[in-house]
Amino acid sequence: MSAAFSVSQEEVSFTGLVSAQPTVMSKAEDQQKNLVHNIESLPSRGPMSSLDQDFLLLKATSAATLSCLGECLNILQHNVSQAAQHLAHNQVPSHNHNHNQNQNQNQSLPADGVSGWSGGKMAPADQKQSSSSTALSSPGMTHLRSPSPRNKDPLQTSEEHPSPEAVDPSEETTDTEDNEEEDLGVLDDQRSIILHLLSQLKLGMDLTRVVLPTFILEKRSLLEMYANFMAHPDLFLAIGGGATPEERMVRFVEYYLTSFHEGRKGAVAKKPYNPVLGENFRCTWDVPRERVRPLRTTNNTATTNAPAAGQPASAASGPGESGRTGDATAAGDRLRLRFVAEQVSHHPPVSGFYCECKERRMCVNAHVWTKSKFMGMSIGVSMVGEGALHLLEHDEVYVFTLPSAYARSILTVPWVELGGKVSITCAKSGYSAAVTFHTKPFYGGKVHRVTAEVKQNSTGTIICKAQGEWNGTLEFTYSSGETKVIDTCKLPVIKKKIRPTEKQGPYESRRLWQNVTSALKSGNMDVATEHKHQLEERQRSEERQRAATNTPWKPKHFSKEGGGWVYHNPLWKAH
């Protein structure tokens, strides 16, 4: 009993010490605000400038350090609270008086039992400044004049955008663009620009309207990035070939987990172009039938029909599904997949995309709202929205969500990781999947880790588990005890087909951003910034014109239905 009493005294002492830390954190936060105020009060030129690189680094790192300390304190307080509750619960009856005292102390804490430091509390004046600082500037981010009225504006033509069905397949060519970015790190002059930008941001600030420097841009639009998630169309088309609802859900999870590595190609973190309102991207895939896994009978094992790690899909697949009706295409031995994406809203920024294979009677429709926020030394992007895969032959709909993305180490060599929990559900079959993208912890741990479970909802039976890295090796374990390994880096990629830039409509992504892309490829950031600014100014001008005439924006390929956006002519409405 004396030992237990001694431990209790130590716990109370330690708890009191931890409880005092929010006051220390608040003082540190006030000191950091004073530091920032004093730095910003310095002249912009001279021996001690407010734009001095060391001062900018001090401002950015002090804010990030406070954020990290706040996170650590919350974790510590939570652990202490749990330990105190556990100790109180296990005390002998003779200590009932002390137990009641501890209970009374705990009741004074917030509902979650943690008197945590919230961190980053801004005074009303700071909040006002944060909400108004939507067009932040950085040195080296040139804001040039809008193009002269004499220059022809390709966005103001009356050319109609052909629908995906109207695009002539003979005009399409296999895409030869390589979207992988070189891992060059951050140059000194670029670091100064980033530091200046970071010094103007507040923790948690929405970055939707923040003007970011051109050198962090990826050489493709966000709409094209969504298309690149379909880089393994053979796995996508194989979903409907599953013999049972269980197998179809497993195939969908296999496709889902292998889709991200190609969409997020390259180790370095760069930002795709923000699509302008009305921008669209269209492409197709011609998939050889022998590349698509055939209908699997119940006698086949889980490893029979899947390519082993590094093995070409054609070597592992069966003879195809020539016996199925309605599978004939113009090429006969190929299946065609059509994709269209459009920026349907600018505030908030929402993209809609749709992909279909008429021969397989399957399609996917999705809408995504990208919400970005500043997190100190990283940037987080939430992918708000959902998608729905329709398998018309089975009358099944698979509803899925998307993970968040994070750009880490933005001052050194930025890199991307995915994080968060996503779900895949099929109401008709009663199967669902829970997928977790694990972010790397502060100490130790692996990067890019992902885990998943597929279960039958009515019984709670786990039929498949998966673990590994979303951009590396994935291991699937089935209820039968069988396993399968997929190396995403060795999966064969089927190149998309796209019309040449000169044959595209004025709002198609490649044509719209061609001048920015060309300048980025040649390393001319000033020219890239000029063309980017011209596009942004056009968009603002068009928005003002619509506001003046009270004309609402109407997307060409998608329409609003409930809380989402749906393609105007989906397969499930045509059949």
WOGIGI-V209985 format. One line per field, one symbol per residue. ss: DSSP state (H for helix, E for strand, L for the rest). burial: # if it has 9 or more other ideal C-beta (glycine too) atoms within 8 Angstrom, else .. Layout:
ss->???
burial->???
This chain:
ss->LHHHHHHHHHHHHHHHHHHLHHHHHHHHHHHHHHHHHHHHLLLLLLLLLLLLHHHHHHHHHHHHHHHHHHHHHHHHHHHHHHHHHHHHHHLLHHHHHHHHHHHHHHHLLLLLLLLLLLLLLLLHHHHHHHHHLLLLLLLLLLLLLLLLLLLLLHHHLLLLLLLHHHLLHHHEEELLLLLLLLLLLLLHHHHHHHHHHHHLLLLLLELLLLLLLHHHEEEEEHHHHHHHLLLLHHHHHLHHHLLLHHHHHHHHHHHHHHLHHHHLLLLELLEEELLLLLLEEEEEEEEEHHHLLLLLLLLLLLLLLLLLLLLLHHHHLLLLLLLLLLLLLLLLLEEEEEEEEEEEELLLLEEEEEEEELLLLEEEEEEEEEEEEELLLLEEEEEEEEEEEEELLLLEEEEELLLEEEEELLLLLLEEEEEEEEEEEELLLLEEEEEEEELLLLLLLLLLEEEEEEEELLLLEEEEEEEEELLLEEEEEELLLLEEEEEHHHLLLLLLEEELHHHLLLLEHHHHLHHHHHHHHHLLHHHHHHHHHHHHHHHHHHHHHHHHHLLLLLLLLEEEELLEEEELLLHHHHL
burial->...##.##..#..##..##.##..##.##..#..##..#..#......###.#.##########.######.##.###.######.##..#...#..##..##..#..#...##.##.##.....##..#..#..#.#.##.............#.....#.##..#.#.##..#...#.#....#...##########.###.#.##.#.###..##.#######################..####################.#.######.####################.#.....##.###.#...#..##..##.....#.#....#############..#########.#########################.########...################..######..#####..##########.........#########.....#################...#######..#..#.####....##############.##....#.#############.###.##......#.#.##.....####..##....
